[in-house]
Amino acid sequence: MRTLALIRYARGNLSIQPDELIQLRRGAVVAEAAGPCRNEVLSKDDETLLAAFARELPVALGLPPDRVILVFDSDRKAIYAGKTRAEARKCQARPALANDRLQELAAQAGMHVIDSYPVFRRHFAAHLGPLDRSPVDAHWNAAAHRLMAREVARIIDR
């Protein structure tokens, strides 16, 4: 099933697992709710790869670092649950840790970094609606795109 484009799309873009589609685990407890927090860490190889990416991205794009704007997505489930950024970061998996580290390295390299968490959290806390179509589709909706477009425009307009 890993080779089927439809399954890859459902898993990667919609956050749907095949067993959720075909109901193989009726009544099963979702791993997020059942499992204790495991403090994951980045490996030395992860750090090396992230540092190289931050260093080489502007070169690969043929741009000076201050002309690169990176927008980082956030944990909207945590936002919808009313968690602060610190609370959301208490138990992060390796991909989230890598995203956070890449934000740091990109900023240190002179790139502009936009973390959507505070922007999305303000929007949702003001009761302006969701930022995606969860649980069916975790892609940003029009409101989320507008918010991030404003953040990018603010940097470009400087």
KEVO-147294 format. One record per atom (N, C-alpha, C, O, CB): y, z, x; residue in three letters. Coordinates in steps of 0.001 Angstrom, whole numbers, padded with zeros to 6 digits, always signed. Glycine has a CB too. Layout:
REM KEVO-147294
YZXALA...
END
This chain:
REM KEVO-147294
-001196+000000+000811MET+000000+000000+000000MET+001265+000000+000858MET+002333-000388+000384MET-000005+001196-000925MET+001155+000434+002122ARG+002324+000448+002989ARG+002883-000941+003243ARG+004056-001074+003593ARG+001981+001098+004296ARG+002067-001986+003074THR+002519-003338+003370THR+003144-004033+002168THR+003700-005121+002317THR+001370-004155+003880THR+003070-003447+000999LEU+003620-004072-000192LEU+005121-003796-000289LEU+005555-002645-000260LEU+002895-003566-001451LEU+005899-004859-000404ALA+007353-004728-000445ALA+007803-003870-001625ALA+008736-003078-001488ALA+008006-006106-000523ALA+007169-004014-002757LEU+007557-003243-003931LEU+007346-001742-003703LEU+008184-000928-004091LEU+006761-003710-005154LEU+006244-001387-003083ILE+005968+000017-002796ILE+006961+000538-001760ILE+007462+001654-001901ILE+004516+000200-002298ILE+007253-000245-000724ARG+008239+000175+000281ARG+009605+000388-000372ARG+010307+001348-000054ARG+008344-000878+001417ARG+009979-000513-001288TYR+011258-000368-001983TYR+011258+000898-002835TYR+012219+001666-002799TYR+011545-001605-002860TYR+010210+001118-003585ALA+010138+002302-004454ALA+010196+003584-003632ALA+010872+004540-004015ALA+008849+002276-005297ALA+009498+003605-002517ARG+009493+004796-001670ARG+010798+004967-000916ARG+011384+006050-000926ARG+008346+004732-000689ARG+011259+003911-000265GLY+012431+004015+000598GLY+013748+004072-000132GLY+014625+004852+000239GLY+012457+002883+001524GLY+013908+003273-001153ASN+015199+003172-001824ASN+015301+004009-003090ASN+016381+004490-003434ASN+015476+001749-002157ASN+014199+004183-003771LEU+014241+004929-005025LEU+013646+006328-004893LEU+013657+007103-005849LEU+013508+004166-006102LEU+013132+006648-003720SER+012509+007958-003456SER+011376+008261-004424SER+011192+009408-004831SER+013553+009062-003538SER+010625+007243-004789ILE+009488+007416-005683ILE+008216+007219-004872ILE+008079+006235-004145ILE+009551+006421-006888ILE+007300+008145-004998GLN+006023+008040-004316GLN+005020+007331-005237GLN+005106+007461-006458GLN+005502+009447-003898GLN+004071+006581-004660PRO+003104+005850-005489PRO+002368+006741-006482PRO+002105+006324-007610PRO+002099+005156-004608PRO+002031+007966-006074ASP+001301+008826-006999ASP+002166+009249-008190ASP+001628+009615-009235ASP+000787+010059-006267ASP+003485+009206-008053GLU+004362+009486-009182GLU+004342+008319-010168GLU+004478+008510-011376GLU+005799+009760-008698GLU+004171+007116-009637LEU+004133+005941-010500LEU+002848+005861-011293LEU+002852+005461-012457LEU+004304+004687-009682LEU+001747+006240-010667ILE+000455+006094-011343ILE-000153+007419-011774ILE-001301+007467-012214ILE-000509+005378-010446ILE+000617+008495-011647GLN+000238+009808-012150GLN-001120+010296-011648GLN-001960+010731-012436GLN+000230+009782-013637GLN-001327+010221-010345LEU-002567+010730-009765LEU-002558+012251-009655LEU-003618+012876-009627LEU-002794+010115-008394LEU-001388+012839-009594ARG-001311+014277-009365ARG-000677+014990-010547ARG+000249+015777-010353ARG-000526+014569-008097ARG-001131+014749-011729ARG-000563+015411-012904ARG-000595+016919-012718ARG-001622+017501-012369ARG-001328+015011-014184ARG+000546+017532-012960GLY+000627+018978-012875GLY+000735+019524-011467GLY+000805+020740-011284GLY-000545+019564-013522GLY+000750+018659-010475ALA+000839+019138-009092ALA+002235+019671-008822ALA+003215+019197-009395ALA+000489+018011-008091ALA+002312+020633-007968VAL+003603+021199-007585VAL+004230+020283-006550VAL+003573+019872-005594VAL+003451+022655-007031VAL+005478+019971-006739VAL+006194+019112-005793VAL+006350+019864-004487VAL+006651+021058-004480VAL+007584+018676-006354VAL+006144+019161-003381ALA+006180+019793-002060ALA+007505+020494-001790ALA+007527+021552-001162ALA+005923+018758-000983ALA+008615+019915-002258GLU+009918+020531-002022GLU+009990+021932-002611GLU+010559+022838-002002GLU+011023+019667-002608GLU+009418+022109-003783ALA+009498+023402-004449ALA+008465+024378-003895ALA+008692+025588-003894ALA+009306+023233-005951ALA+007342+023862-003429ALA+006243+024730-003025ALA+006294+025162-001572ALA+005973+026305-001248ALA+004958+024047-003279ALA+006692+024258-000701GLY+006602+024531+000723GLY+007727+025393+001253GLY+008877+025251+000838GLY+006574+023259+001469GLY+007394+026295+002177PRO+008452+027090+002800PRO+009257+026224+003768PRO+008811+025157+004189PRO+007854+028313+003538PRO+010411+026690+004098CYS+011272+025980+005033CYS+010637+026002+006414CYS+010256+027058+006920CYS+012687+026604+005068CYS+010528+024829+007014ARG+010067+024734+008397ARG+011246+024294+009238ARG+011812+023226+009009ARG+008860+023743+008544ARG+011612+025100+010195ASN+012732+024746+011058ASN+012300+023642+012008ASN+011581+023888+012977ASN+013241+025979+011845ASN+012738+022433+011727GLU+012410+021309+012581GLU+013483+021182+013651GLU+014609+021650+013480GLU+012282+020000+011760GLU+013128+020557+014732VAL+014074+020352+015838VAL+013964+018911+016312VAL+012965+018231+016077VAL+013799+021346+017016VAL+015004+018472+016977LEU+014985+017146+017579LEU+014327+017244+018943LEU+014538+018205+019683LEU+016419+016556+017694LEU+013534+016247+019262SER+012884+016219+020565SER+013857+015686+021618SER+014934+015188+021290SER+011601+015354+020518SER+013466+015797+022865LYS+014273+015238+023956LYS+014393+013721+023783LYS+015449+013143+024039LYS+013647+015582+025343LYS+013303+013083+023348ASP+013342+011638+023098ASP+014312+011295+021971ASP+015036+010302+022045ASP+011939+011119+022756ASP+014321+012131+020920ASP+015273+011918+019822ASP+016706+011964+020351ASP+017522+011091+020055ASP+015075+012983+018708ASP+016993+013000+021139GLU+018337+013171+021699GLU+018738+011968+022558GLU+019865+011480+022478GLU+018405+014462+022536GLU+017799+011503+023376THR+018066+010358+024242THR+018349+009108+023418THR+019289+008368+023708THR+016885+010113+025186THR+017544+008874+022402LEU+017720+007710+021540LEU+019056+007772+020800LEU+019767+006770+020728LEU+016564+007611+020538LEU+019401+008927+020256LEU+020661+009063+019532LEU+021867+008870+020452LEU+022844+008223+020076LEU+020734+010428+018860LEU+021793+009432+021650ALA+022883+009279+022611ALA+023057+007815+022997ALA+024180+007319+023090ALA+022624+010131+023862ALA+021939+007128+023223ALA+022007+005707+023575ALA+022591+004890+022423ALA+023386+003978+022650ALA+020608+005176+023945ALA+022204+005211+021202PHE+022723+004499+020038PHE+024235+004679+019940PHE+024975+003712+019760PHE+022038+004994+018747PHE+024687+005926+020061ALA+026121+006199+019972ALA+026897+005507+021088ALA+028016+005037+020881ALA+026375+007702+020020ALA+026308+005451+022240ARG+026969+004823+023389ARG+026980+003299+023259ARG+027979+002660+023591ARG+026271+005232+024695ARG+025898+002720+022788GLU+025737+001267+022788GLU+026198+000556+021518GLU+026403-000658+021540GLU+024321+000944+023017GLU+026365+001278+020421LEU+026750+000606+019175LEU+028064-000163+019302LEU+028096-001342+018947LEU+026868+001623+018057LEU+029137+000436+019785PRO+030379-000353+019910PRO+030210-001565+020827PRO+030768-002631+020566PRO+031509+000530+020439PRO+029445-001397+021893VAL+029206-002511+022817VAL+028482-003645+022093VAL+028859-004811+022210VAL+028379-002040+024046VAL+027441-003288+021343ALA+026667-004291+020610ALA+027515-004996+019559ALA+027303-006175+019274ALA+025456-003643+019947ALA+028470-004280+018987LEU+029347-004876+017979LEU+030514-005649+018599LEU+031217-006394+017915LEU+029884-003794+017062LEU+030704-005459+019894GLY+031820-006108+020576GLY+033155-005517+020170GLY+034161-006224+020115GLY+031814-007590+020294GLY+033170-004223+019886LEU+034378-003544+019437LEU+034629-002297+020267LEU+033688-001687+020774LEU+034275-003181+017955LEU+035899-001913+020411PRO+036149-000612+021030PRO+035699+000481+020045PRO+035723+000257+018835PRO+037675-000445+021412PRO+035294+001644+020538PRO+034786+002702+019655PRO+035737+003074+018518PRO+035287+003395+017418PRO+034493+003928+020466PRO+037049+003034+018772ASP+037986+003442+017722ASP+038113+002417+016596ASP+038842+002638+015628ASP+039346+003691+018324ASP+037409+001306+016724ARG+037378+000299+015649ARG+036087+000361+014839ARG+035868-000463+013951ARG+037543-001101+016235ARG+035242+001328+015141VAL+033964+001494+014435VAL+034084+002675+013480VAL+034513+003762+013867VAL+032778+001710+015442VAL+033700+002449+012232ILE+033701+003506+011215ILE+032264+003665+010725ILE+031659+002722+010215ILE+034688+003169+010017ILE+031733+004865+010886LEU+030388+005160+010404LEU+030484+006077+009195LEU+031159+007105+009239LEU+029523+005806+011519LEU+029810+005703+008117VAL+029779+006511+006901VAL+028380+007086+006778VAL+027391+006353+006779VAL+030168+005669+005628VAL+028308+008410+006673PHE+027021+009089+006579PHE+026807+009599+005167PHE+027667+010269+004595PHE+026937+010246+007587PHE+025657+009274+004618ASP+025287+009742+003289ASP+024978+011230+003351ASP+024774+011790+004428ASP+024074+008951+002737ASP+024948+011850+002203SER+024723+013290+002139SER+023588+013624+001185SER+023075+012763+000471SER+025997+014009+001709SER+023217+014877+001192ASP+022157+015384+000331ASP+022743+015643-001057ASP+023248+016730-001339ASP+021518+016683+000925ASP+022667+014637-001909ARG+023258+014779-003237ARG+022503+015791-004092ARG+023096+016397-004984ARG+023288+013435-003940ARG+021218+015987-003841LYS+020482+017023-004588LYS+021099+018393-004307LYS+021233+019215-005214LYS+018965+017019-004203LYS+021469+018633-003068ALA+022120+019903-002721ALA+023487+020007-003394ALA+023880+021079-003855ALA+022269+020036-001187ALA+024200+018899-003446ILE+025513+018891-004100ILE+025350+019206-005582ILE+026088+020025-006132ILE+026220+017521-003911ILE+024383+018555-006227TYR+024157+018786-007652TYR+023721+020228-007916TYR+023976+020767-008993TYR+023103+017810-008188TYR+023069+020847-006941ALA+022639+022239-007075ALA+023768+023217-006758ALA+023581+024429-006861ALA+021450+022509-006162ALA+024935+022704-006374GLY+026080+023555-006089GLY+026059+024211-004723GLY+026770+025189-004495GLY+026174+024600-007114GLY+025253+023687-003812LYS+025152+024285-002480LYS+026341+023882-001612LYS+026853+022766-001707LYS+023835+023869-001803LYS+026765+024812-000767THR+027776+024492+000233THR+027094+023682+001329THR+025868+023573+001360THR+028451+025790+000813THR+027885+023124+002214ARG+027317+022348+003333ARG+026434+023248+004192ARG+025362+022832+004631ARG+028447+021714+004202ARG+026882+024477+004430ALA+026100+025414+005245ALA+024761+025742+004573ALA+023727+025803+005239ALA+026903+026712+005489ALA+024785+025950+003269GLU+023534+026230+002550GLU+022599+025025+002595GLU+021386+025182+002737GLU+023825+026616+001087GLU+023158+023831+002475ALA+022350+022611+002503ALA+021715+022393+003872ALA+020656+021775+003975ALA+023203+021401+002128ALA+022359+022900+004923ARG+021867+022708+006289ARG+020863+023772+006723ARG+020350+023700+007840ARG+023026+022697+007248ARG+020569+024756+005876LYS+019677+025846+006273LYS+018271+025377+006605LYS+017640+025920+007512LYS+019609+026872+005183LYS+017783+024405+005909CYS+016410+023954+006115CYS+016390+022428+006129CYS+016066+021794+005125CYS+015463+024514+005008CYS+016734+021851+007262GLN+016812+020397+007345GLN+015588+019810+008034GLN+015067+020363+009003GLN+018074+019979+008084GLN+015154+018690+007512ALA+014085+017934+008150ALA+014666+017151+009324ALA+015882+017026+009464ALA+013389+016981+007133ALA+013793+016637+010146ARG+014194+015920+011353ARG+015168+014772+011090ARG+016141+014641+011833ARG+012977+015386+012043ARG+014958+013930+010064PRO+015928+012849+009821PRO+017341+013369+009533PRO+018320+012775+009987PRO+015460+011990+008655PRO+017454+014450+008797ALA+018778+015014+008511ALA+019399+015596+009779ALA+020603+015468+010001ALA+018680+016102+007419ALA+018579+016231+010603LEU+019080+016744+011882LEU+019579+015600+012757LEU+020613+015716+013414LEU+017980+017538+012618LEU+018838+014495+012760ALA+019237+013323+013554ALA+020561+012756+013042ALA+021421+012368+013832ALA+018135+012232+013510ALA+020721+012709+011726ASN+021987+012219+011159ASN+023156+013092+011598ASN+024205+012587+011996ASN+021911+012179+009622ASN+022962+014409+011522ASP+024030+015323+011931ASP+024366+015148+013411ASP+025535+015130+013797ASP+023624+016779+011650ASP+023333+015021+014223ARG+023565+014863+015662ARG+024258+013536+015958ARG+025147+013473+016808ARG+022236+014949+016434ARG+023854+012475+015257LEU+024496+011176+015459LEU+025969+011232+015062LEU+026805+010606+015713LEU+023770+010086+014654LEU+026294+011963+014014GLN+027704+012128+013637GLN+028489+012749+014784GLN+029580+012287+015121GLN+027834+013000+012369GLN+027930+013799+015381GLU+028601+014468+016507GLU+028793+013523+017685GLU+029885+013428+018246GLU+027798+015692+016953GLU+027728+012828+018051LEU+027786+011939+019210LEU+028733+010768+018986LEU+029451+010367+019901LEU+026400+011420+019537LEU+028738+010218+017776ALA+029617+009096+017464ALA+031085+009531+017545ALA+031926+008811+018083ALA+029298+008532+016060ALA+031375+010705+017011ALA+032751+011218+017081ALA+033153+011469+018529ALA+034277+011153+018921ALA+032893+012518+016257ALA+032252+012031+019327GLN+032536+012269+020747GLN+032783+010963+021492GLN+033564+010924+022443GLN+031380+013029+021402GLN+032117+009895+021058ALA+032273+008588+021694ALA+033537+007863+021226ALA+033847+006777+021715ALA+031052+007726+021412ALA+034265+008459+020283GLY+035519+007870+019833GLY+035436+007057+018555GLY+036418+006433+018154GLY+036051+007019+020890GLY+034272+007056+017907MET+034140+006342+016644MET+034640+007225+015501MET+034658+008450+015612MET+032670+005915+016404MET+035039+006600+014424HIS+035429+007332+013226HIS+034157+007659+012455HIS+033282+006809+012288HIS+036440+006508+012345HIS+034067+008891+011990VAL+032885+009348+011265VAL+033321+009899+009918VAL+034227+010729+009838VAL+032104+010423+012078VAL+032677+009436+008875ILE+032934+009949+007535ILE+031658+010606+007035ILE+030622+009955+006897ILE+033406+008815+006564ILE+031746+011900+006766ASP+030642+012652+006184ASP+030909+012706+004684ASP+031907+013286+004255ASP+030509+014105+006816ASP+030049+012122+003899SER+030289+012045+002455SER+030116+013390+001745SER+030540+013531+000598SER+029355+011029+001839SER+029501+014383+002401TYR+029206+015645+001718TYR+030447+016303+001106TYR+030456+016569-000096TYR+028555+016606+002687TYR+031494+016574+001893PRO+032642+017256+001276PRO+033330+016411+000205PRO+033813+016950-000791PRO+033651+017631+002344PRO+033378+015119+000397VAL+034020+014232-000578VAL+033216+014212-001873VAL+033773+014366-002959VAL+034162+012798-000009VAL+031908+014022-001752PHE+031054+013996-002938PHE+031027+015366-003627PHE+031016+015451-004855PHE+029627+013564-002556PHE+031017+016420-002834ARG+030958+017772-003421ARG+032216+018057-004241ARG+032125+018609-005338ARG+030793+018845-002310ARG+033396+017685-003717ARG+034648+017880-004482ARG+034604+017099-005794ARG+034981+017617-006845ARG+035880+017436-003642ARG+034149+015869-005727HIS+034055+015020-006915HIS+033146+015660-007961HIS+033515+015782-009129HIS+033533+013620-006540HIS+031961+016064-007529PHE+030994+016618-008476PHE+031449+017981-008994PHE+031270+018280-010175PHE+029613+016739-007819PHE+032035+018813-008128ALA+032508+020137-008546ALA+033642+020034-009561ALA+033838+020941-010369ALA+032973+020942-007333ALA+034387+018931-009521ALA+035475+018715-010475ALA+034950+018150-011798ALA+035736+017751-012657ALA+036526+017767-009878ALA+033640+018114-011961HIS+032988+017623-013189HIS+033335+016168-013482HIS+033535+015774-014631HIS+033387+018490-014380HIS+033401+015373-012397LEU+033718+013952-012548LEU+032469+013089-012616LEU+032561+011862-012598LEU+034594+013489-011403LEU+031311+013713-012694GLY+030073+012978-012894GLY+029231+012833-011644GLY+029666+013162-010540GLY+030378+011640-013427GLY+028010+012331-011833PRO+027094+012152-010708PRO+027522+011012-009802PRO+028421+010235-010123PRO+025689+011902-011212PRO+026857+010937-008669LEU+027189+009946-007647LEU+026067+008936-007451LEU+026134+008082-006567LEU+027496+010635-006328LEU+025049+009040-008272ASP+023913+008116-008226ASP+023252+008135-009601ASP+023799+008677-010560ASP+022885+008507-007089ASP+022085+007545-009677ARG+021355+007516-010947ARG+020042+008290-010822ARG+019006+007876-011341ARG+021080+006057-011385ARG+020111+009409-010129SER+018935+010253-009933SER+018401+010709-011281SER+019182+010891-012215SER+019270+011471-009042SER+017117+010895-011407PRO+016075+010776-010386PRO+015487+009377-010277PRO+014586+009150-009469PRO+014975+011748-010674PRO+015977+008442-011070VAL+015412+007097-011075VAL+015839+006286-009861VAL+015020+005589-009261VAL+015813+006371-012336VAL+017104+006368-009495ASP+017626+005554-008413ASP+018605+006393-007598ASP+019634+006829-008115ASP+018308+004270-008959ASP+018287+006616-006333ALA+019116+007455-005472ALA+020238+006677-004788ALA+020981+007249-003990ALA+018255+008118-004427ALA+020374+005386-005087HIS+021490+004626-004516HIS+022804+005151-005076HIS+022844+005694-006180HIS+021340+003108-004814HIS+023880+004988-004309TRP+025196+005373-004791TRP+025541+004564-006036TRP+025182+003392-006148TRP+026263+005169-003694TRP+026231+005195-006956ASN+026761+004458-008099ASN+028188+004000-007769ASN+028655+004178-006643ASN+026736+005339-009398ASN+028873+003414-008746ALA+030220+002880-008505ALA+031189+003972-008062ALA+032030+003731-007196ALA+030753+002199-009766ALA+031086+005163-008639ALA+031996+006258-008269ALA+031837+006624-006792ALA+032831+006812-006091ALA+031736+007500-009154ALA+030611+006724-006321ALA+030368+007063-004915ALA+030911+005970-003997ALA+031510+006270-002965ALA+028861+007272-004660ALA+030706+004715-004363HIS+031245+003618-003556HIS+032773+003663-003514HIS+033371+003452-002459HIS+030775+002265-004112HIS+033403+003937-004654ARG+034866+004033-004678ARG+035358+005151-003760ARG+036315+004966-003007ARG+035364+004272-006112ARG+034703+006306-003825LEU+035111+007437-002986LEU+035016+007091-001500LEU+035936+007375-000733LEU+034246+008667-003293LEU+033913+006483-001102MET+033746+006147+000313MET+034664+005009+000724MET+035141+004982+001859MET+032297+005774+000604MET+034921+004067-000179ALA+035860+002978+000129ALA+037251+003547+000394ALA+037955+003074+001286ALA+035911+001945-001033ALA+037653+004566-000380ARG+038956+005213-000148ARG+039003+005875+001220ARG+040014+005805+001919ARG+039244+006255-001242ARG+037900+006521+001600GLU+037854+007184+002910GLU+037957+006158+004037GLU+038671+006380+005014GLU+036553+008006+003056GLU+037255+005051+003906VAL+037316+003992+004916VAL+038723+003398+004951VAL+039273+003176+006029VAL+036264+002886+004624VAL+039303+003142+003788ALA+040652+002562+003725ALA+041676+003488+004372ALA+042611+003019+005022ALA+041048+002279+002264ALA+041510+004790+004202ARG+042448+005732+004800ARG+042428+005604+006339ARG+043472+005692+006985ARG+042102+007185+004368ARG+041254+005400+006903ILE+041156+005225+008348ILE+041750+003888+008771ILE+042488+003817+009754ILE+039695+005325+008802ILE+041435+002843+008042ILE+041946+001505+008383ILE+043474+001468+008266ILE+044145+000847+009090ILE+041311+000426+007461ILE+044021+002131+007244ASP+045467+002103+007024ASP+046254+002869+008074ASP+047464+002678+008195ASP+045783+002659+005673ASP+045587+003737+008839ARG+046298+004456+009910ARG+046720+003460+010914ARG+047338+003817+011916ARG+045431+005555+010564ARG
END
